[in-house]
Amino acid sequence: MTYGYIRVSTEARNTENQKMEIEQFCKRRNISIDKWVEDVISGTKDPYSRNLGKLIMENCVEGD
């Protein structure tokens, strides 16, 4: 499974620009995103307190 990860540090920020850039990058390389993971959390926080950290710990398998 291919995950697209978007993180902003505050609710005042928007993830749409990041998502658009990732989608364009993937389109040029013929990559499809199966699932998007979004976090609104400071980059200084522990990775396991983020949605991405939870995803990795609970769902990802080799090859993802």
Summary of the structure (lengths in Angstrom):
residues: 64
radius of gyration: 12.6
end to end distance: 4.8
largest distance: 35.0
contacts: 138
relative contact order: 0.26
helix: 38%
strand: 19%
